[in-house]
Amino acid sequence: MELIVGNKRIVPMATRRIAGGIEAELAGEALTSVLDATFGGGVSIEVLGGDLDRCPMDVADIRMHGAATTVTFLSAAQALRLN
C-alpha cells in the first residue's frame, strides 16, 4: 500500500488497516510531504492499493515516537462523519 501526496508516490515504512482508514509509519521526506500537504493545504492525499484504492484521505492524528511518526489517515467521507 502506498500514498499519493499531490504528484508524489510515498511508500510508508509500515501500514496498518484500521476502521475507516489506515495508520502509516512515516519518516524523512515521506513525513515532510504529508505534513506539507496537511498544513499547507491544496494538495490531495490518496491511498494507492487495497480496498481504499484511490480513496481521498484526511489526516486525523499524528503521533511521534523515536525516529518515526505514525500518521492516521481516515477516508474523507469517514472524517466528515466525525466532525
C-alpha positions in Angstrom: 0.0 0.0 0.0 1.3 3.4 -0.9 0.2 7.0 -0.5 -0.2 9.5 -3.3 0.5 13.0 -1.9 -0.1 15.6 -4.7 2.0 14.2 -7.5 4.4 12.1 -5.3 4.2 8.4 -4.5 5.1 7.8 -0.9 6.0 4.4 0.5 5.4 4.2 4.2 7.8 2.2 6.4 4.7 0.2 7.6 0.9 0.4 7.3 -1.9 -1.0 9.3 -5.6 -1.0 8.2 -8.0 0.5 10.7 -11.7 1.1 10.6 -12.3 3.9 8.1 -8.7 4.3 7.0 -5.1 3.4 7.7 -2.2 4.1 10.0 1.1 4.7 8.3 4.6 4.9 9.8 6.5 7.7 8.1 9.9 9.3 8.3 12.1 11.7 6.4 10.8 13.1 3.1 7.7 10.9 3.2 6.6 12.6 6.5 7.6 16.1 5.3 5.4 15.6 2.2 2.4 14.6 4.3 2.9 17.4 6.7 3.2 20.0 3.9 0.0 18.7 2.3 -1.8 18.7 5.6 -0.9 22.1 6.9 -0.1 23.8 3.6 -3.4 22.8 2.0 -4.3 22.5 -1.6 -2.7 19.1 -2.0 -4.7 15.8 -2.0 -3.7 12.6 -0.2 -4.9 9.3 -1.5 -4.2 5.6 -0.9 -2.9 3.5 -3.7 -3.8 -0.2 -3.4 -6.0 -2.3 -1.2 -9.7 -1.8 -0.6 -9.2 2.0 -0.3 -7.5 2.4 -3.7 -7.7 6.0 -4.9 -9.7 7.0 -1.9 -9.1 10.6 -0.8 -7.8 10.7 2.8 -7.7 13.2 5.6 -5.0 13.3 8.4 -6.8 12.5 11.7 -3.9 12.0 14.1 -0.1 12.4 14.2 1.9 10.6 16.9 5.7 11.0 17.1 7.9 8.2 18.6 11.6 7.8 18.2 12.8 8.3 14.7 9.4 7.6 13.1 6.0 9.1 13.2 2.6 7.3 12.9 0.0 9.2 10.9 -3.6 8.1 11.0 -5.5 8.7 7.7 -9.3 8.4 7.5 -11.2 8.3 4.3 -12.6 11.8 3.6 -16.1 10.5 3.9 -15.3 9.0 7.3 -13.6 12.2 8.5 -16.7 14.2 7.6 -18.9 11.9 9.8 -16.6 12.6 12.8 -16.9 16.3 12.6 
